[in-house]
Amino acid sequence: MAITEFLLFVLTATLGGMFLCGANNLITIFVAPECFSLCSYLLSGYTKKDVRSNEATMKYLLMGGASSSILVHAFSWLYGLSGGEIELQEGLINTQMYDSPGISIVLIFITVGIGFKLSPAPSHQWTPDIYKGVRCYIVGSHPSKTTSVIGASVDKRITLR
């Protein structure tokens, strides 16, 4: 992979994070972090001939796939509970929805899905393996604080509307 591809993936991941900070509907809230995550998976596999890098990339891909599937499931429940509403400005989670037991399940799934992407417990056990197998300059281009800021932005968008 050439330096141009490396920079393309870093800039595309940054663009995904920027789109996520300005997201106003459920589709953008799902697609933007996936853009960020897919570029991160490709960056973690930057050194193809290193066995540790390949193992780290596979672990990262499986963790990301699990978290994405949990998020899709949560967003589909949220879409169904809201009566087909995807815009956050219309008050996706309104006061009538808080009485339904399904909203508790949705919030748990969203917390777990975003939690796997941000790597707190229980996924914190696999994160050091991923960072150990990836080169230092790649880990430096994808700091964990970026995902924390993105996660806080999504949380703000969903809950404070």
Residue, then its C-alpha position, 0 to 999 in steps of 0.5 A: m500500500a502506497i503512502t497515497e492510499f494511507l493518506l486516502f484512508v486517513l482522510t476518509a476516516t476523518l470525513g466519516g467522523m465529521f459527517l457523524c458529528g453533523a448527523n441528523n438522522l438514523i441513516t447518517i448516524f449508522v453510515a458515517p461511523e461505518c465509513f470511519s470504521l472501514c477505513s480503520y480496518l484497512l489501515s490496521g491491515y496496512t502491513k500485509k506481510d506481517v502475521r501479527s498485523n493480519e491477526a489484529t486486522m481480523k480481530y478488529l474486523l470481527m469486533g467491528g462487525a459485531s458492533s455494527s450488527i448490534l447497532v443496526h438491530a437497535f436502530s431498526w427497533l428504534y425505527g419501529l418504535s418511533g413509527g417510521e421516523i428517522e429524523l432526529q429533529e422531529g423528536l425521535i425519542n419522544t416522551q410517549m416512547y419512554d413508557s414502552p419497554g422496547i425503548s430500554i432494549v433499544l438504549i441497551f443495544i445502542t450502548v453496547g454497539i457504541g461500546f464495542k466501537l469505543s472499546p470499554a468493557p467487555s471489549h477492552q480485552w481484545t483492544p490491546d491485541i489489536y494495538k499490539g499487532v498494528r504498526c505505531y504510525i497507524v495507531g497514531s493516525h487513529p487515536s482513541k480520543t477521536t472515537s471517544v469524541i465521535g461517540a459523545s457526539v452520537d450520544k448527544r445527538i440521540t439523547l438530547r433532542 
